[in-house]
Amino acid sequence: MSDFDLVVIGGGVTGAGVARDAALRGLRVCLLERGQPGGGTTAASTHLIHGGVRYLLYDRLTTHSSCWDAGHIVRTAGELLTRLPIVWPVYKGHSRGLETVETLLEQYDRFQPMKYGRPHLRLTAEAALRVVPGLSPEGLLGALVFDEWWVDAEALARRTLDSARAAGAEVLLETPVTSVLKDGARVTGVSAGGRDLLGAITVNAAGPWIDKVSTLAGVRMPLRLMKGTHLIYREKALSPVGLLLEAEDRSRYVFVVPSPLGTWVGPTDMPGPLDPDLTRTTDEEIGYLTRSVKRYFASWPEKHDATIVGSRPILGQPGAEKLLSRDFEVFDHEERDGVAGFLTIGGGKMSDYRVMAEAAVDAACRKLGAGGPCRTHLLTLEGKPVGEIPDWPQPSPDLKKFLRTKPLLRELHSLSYLGAGMASHLARRAAGLIPIGDEAEFRRRYA
Ligand SMILES: Cc1cc2nc3c(=O)[nH]c(=O)nc-3n(C[C@H](O)[C@H](O)[C@H](O)COP(=O)(O)OP(=O)(O)OC[C@H]3O[C@@H](n4cnc5c(N)ncnc54)[C@H](O)[C@@H]3O)c2cc1C
């Protein structure tokens, strides 16, 4: 007899989502987190609930599905979110010009309504300088604006766990799982905090630590961990709006995110150590981020106040680093490795944590032969009904999964939309059909 239907390892946003989903379906759940809710990668994220504009360049279906789940997060956790307009200034000599950036944002506009995003806006250089005082005017051609949601990421994990607890889940914090219990080829639970916790199914939701945790059960989870550092400036609004700035290497971009937690600049994106506990910020990253932001502001502070680093839990896959898919997958270790009673949920982003949890709990319910339908999109974290949910077509999960293993085909798939979009954009621009906004329009649109 198990104490629980589900034992969940990891109290980041993903594990919290799994515990909430399972508890709302009436399952007996216990979650173990070695530290505090969201204290791992979740806390080190850029804190954006977004679809990922840059994935439109090589992983369009992930942008699509993330925007859809982001919409659910807006409905269920709305009071933790703040609309963040993001200005993308374009200068002479930048690797992407105004028309290319605007084509990208026109494509993003197609998905934005799923998450209550507003249509993009193009600003003249003069208007951009009024919206972002202190921005360097030299060589500025204009700017594009789009919006995302800023979220207090640790609060999102904490409140999701509160919701799980309210639905009956047991949550043990500061309780590292030290071993996975097995009876022959079946996982029967975990040892943690001096207790054995028996579960019919154990779910490994340990973010970038999923390989370390699965190793305890005798199976491996190959990952392509990419580390990311942010600089933190205590001053909350060094810029009055978010910014997306071409970085000094001209191939990447860094965000500037004003927030109640300070102004964050980052992230970097580079291969990290296989063990997330060994991930550290380097002087090279600090220099890169500092120079990348200071090129745009004559009076940017000399020194940041803190740094934060985390490992993106990207699934093992072929292809170049810049083409890595952020898609997620649920692994049934009985099918994959012959180890029963054990599931891993890996990959993904904070912005699709709810649908990741749904997929993991669907898989657990199929194995248990118990549990009702998913309800996490129907109730707010406080347990109130969310109201009407608009209907949007979703990309085929099979196509998404197929394209994850074919990086060049995935890039071609995405670029074909951008190519067609660019042709249409240039024709409409030449015919004078696309307006250019001013500061007043900016304030109206993103208020
Ligand atoms: C630099 C950076 C920027 C990002 N920006 C964004 C963004 O803006 N928007 C977005 O949507 N996504 C973003 N992401 C991705 C996003 O942060 C992650 O996909 C998401 O937070 C992962 O959540 P998680 O719960 O899976 O992992 P984590 O938050 O890492 O949670 C895993 C938990 O498992 C716990 N754990 C590990 N081992 C054990 C054990 N043995 N016993 C018990 N507990 C254990 C850890 O303590 C940890 O709390 C970013 C990632 C990085 C690195």
The ligand as an SDF file (V2000), in Angstrom:
LIG
                    3D

 53 58  0  0  0  0  0  0  0  0999 V2000
   18.5890   32.6280  -17.1910 C   0  0  0  0  0  0  0  0  0  0  0  0
   17.2280   32.0450  -17.4130 C   0  0  0  0  0  0  0  0  0  0  0  0
   16.1870   32.8640  -17.8160 C   0  0  0  0  0  0  0  0  0  0  0  0
   14.9180   32.3150  -18.0140 C   0  0  0  0  0  0  0  0  0  0  0  0
   13.8930   33.1590  -18.2960 N   0  0  0  0  0  0  0  0  0  0  0  0
   12.6530   32.6590  -18.4570 C   0  0  0  0  0  0  0  0  0  0  0  0
   11.5600   33.5370  -18.6400 C   0  0  0  0  0  0  0  0  0  0  0  0
   11.6900   34.7590  -18.5930 O   0  0  0  0  0  0  0  0  0  0  0  0
   10.3460   32.9800  -18.8580 N   0  0  0  0  0  0  0  0  0  0  0  0
   10.1600   31.6310  -18.8780 C   0  0  0  0  0  0  0  0  0  0  0  0
    9.0440   31.2010  -19.1230 O   0  0  0  0  0  0  0  0  0  0  0  0
   11.1710   30.7740  -18.6350 N   0  0  0  0  0  0  0  0  0  0  0  0
   12.4120   31.2600  -18.3980 C   0  0  0  0  0  0  0  0  0  0  0  0
   13.4460   30.4280  -18.1330 N   0  0  0  0  0  0  0  0  0  0  0  0
   13.1750   28.9940  -18.0120 C   0  0  0  0  0  0  0  0  0  0  0  0
   12.5030   28.7270  -16.6660 C   0  0  0  0  0  0  0  0  0  0  0  0
   13.1480   29.4310  -15.6530 O   0  0  0  0  0  0  0  0  0  0  0  0
   12.5440   27.2560  -16.3350 C   0  0  0  0  0  0  0  0  0  0  0  0
   12.0940   26.4870  -17.4170 O   0  0  0  0  0  0  0  0  0  0  0  0
   11.6520   26.9390  -15.1420 C   0  0  0  0  0  0  0  0  0  0  0  0
   11.8150   27.8680  -14.1070 O   0  0  0  0  0  0  0  0  0  0  0  0
   12.0020   25.5600  -14.6450 C   0  0  0  0  0  0  0  0  0  0  0  0
   11.2350   25.2920  -13.4910 O   0  0  0  0  0  0  0  0  0  0  0  0
   11.4050   23.8970  -12.8000 P   0  0  0  0  0  0  0  0  0  0  0  0
   10.4580   23.8280  -11.6850 O   0  0  0  0  0  0  0  0  0  0  0  0
   11.3430   22.8330  -13.8410 O   0  0  0  0  0  0  0  0  0  0  0  0
   12.9300   23.9150  -12.2840 O   0  0  0  0  0  0  0  0  0  0  0  0
   13.4830   24.6060  -10.9470 P   0  0  0  0  0  0  0  0  0  0  0  0
   12.8850   25.9220  -10.7150 O   0  0  0  0  0  0  0  0  0  0  0  0
   14.9650   24.5200  -11.0200 O   0  0  0  0  0  0  0  0  0  0  0  0
   12.9280   23.6480   -9.8220 O   0  0  0  0  0  0  0  0  0  0  0  0
   13.5120   22.3670   -9.5930 C   0  0  0  0  0  0  0  0  0  0  0  0
   13.5170   22.1970   -8.0880 C   0  0  0  0  0  0  0  0  0  0  0  0
   13.9600   20.8860   -7.7770 O   0  0  0  0  0  0  0  0  0  0  0  0
   14.6080   20.9730   -6.5140 C   0  0  0  0  0  0  0  0  0  0  0  0
   15.4090   19.7760   -6.3320 N   0  0  0  0  0  0  0  0  0  0  0  0
   16.5050   19.3930   -7.0210 C   0  0  0  0  0  0  0  0  0  0  0  0
   16.9770   18.2320   -6.5280 N   0  0  0  0  0  0  0  0  0  0  0  0
   16.1580   17.8740   -5.5030 C   0  0  0  0  0  0  0  0  0  0  0  0
   16.1220   16.7800   -4.5940 C   0  0  0  0  0  0  0  0  0  0  0  0
   17.0490   15.8060   -4.6480 N   0  0  0  0  0  0  0  0  0  0  0  0
   15.1430   16.7450   -3.6690 N   0  0  0  0  0  0  0  0  0  0  0  0
   14.1950   17.7200   -3.5900 C   0  0  0  0  0  0  0  0  0  0  0  0
   14.1870   18.7840   -4.4190 N   0  0  0  0  0  0  0  0  0  0  0  0
   15.1550   18.8550   -5.3770 C   0  0  0  0  0  0  0  0  0  0  0  0
   15.4310   22.2530   -6.6300 C   0  0  0  0  0  0  0  0  0  0  0  0
   15.7550   22.7660   -5.3460 O   0  0  0  0  0  0  0  0  0  0  0  0
   14.4920   23.1580   -7.4030 C   0  0  0  0  0  0  0  0  0  0  0  0
   13.7730   24.0390   -6.5740 O   0  0  0  0  0  0  0  0  0  0  0  0
   14.7180   30.9360  -17.8670 C   0  0  0  0  0  0  0  0  0  0  0  0
   15.7710   30.1050  -17.4550 C   0  0  0  0  0  0  0  0  0  0  0  0
   17.0090   30.6660  -17.2100 C   0  0  0  0  0  0  0  0  0  0  0  0
   18.1200   29.7890  -16.7170 C   0  0  0  0  0  0  0  0  0  0  0  0
  1  2  1  0
  2  3  1  0
  2 52  2  0
  3  4  2  0
  4  5  1  0
  4 50  1  0
  5  6  2  0
  6  7  1  0
  6 13  1  0
  7  8  2  0
  7  9  1  0
  9 10  1  0
 10 11  2  0
 10 12  1  0
 12 13  2  0
 13 14  1  0
 14 15  1  0
 14 50  1  0
 15 16  1  0
 16 17  1  0
 16 18  1  0
 18 19  1  0
 18 20  1  0
 20 21  1  0
 20 22  1  0
 22 23  1  0
 23 24  1  0
 24 25  2  0
 24 26  1  0
 24 27  1  0
 27 28  1  0
 28 29  2  0
 28 30  1  0
 28 31  1  0
 31 32  1  0
 32 33  1  0
 33 34  1  0
 33 48  1  0
 34 35  1  0
 35 36  1  0
 35 46  1  0
 36 37  1  0
 36 45  1  0
 37 38  2  0
 38 39  1  0
 39 40  1  0
 39 45  2  0
 40 41  1  0
 40 42  2  0
 42 43  1  0
 43 44  2  0
 44 45  1  0
 46 47  1  0
 46 48  1  0
 48 49  1  0
 50 51  2  0
 51 52  1  0
 52 53  1  0
M  END
$$$$
